[in-house]
Amino acid sequence: DVVADMSTPGNGRKPIVSLLDYGAGNVRSVRNAVRALGYEVIDVEEPAQLAGAEVVVFPGVGSFGACMAFLTEKGFLEPLREYVRADKPYLGICL
């Protein structure tokens, strides 16, 4: 269980989960599930928010094309690539 086992090294607190909503998937269910595990969830609304994110979750319904179109159109693609290259935790669901 990726999300349930996360804690920030050194301080023992759970990280804040940044949720990327691109209009596909059941975002509300993902948000509720992560909150039920005891994590604070914030919605990512601007690409710049990814730089400071501790954990990124982006749900989907097998709609990779729609996801890529959104990420490119809204300017999220490069910031998201930088986030992943920095070896920070992320979870993509059904992409």
Secondary structure, DSSP 8 states (H G I E B T S, - for coil): -TTTT---TTT-----EEEE--S-S-HHHHHHHHHHTT--EEEE-SGGGGGG-SEEEE--SS-HHHHHHHHHHTT-HHHHHHHHHTT--EEE---
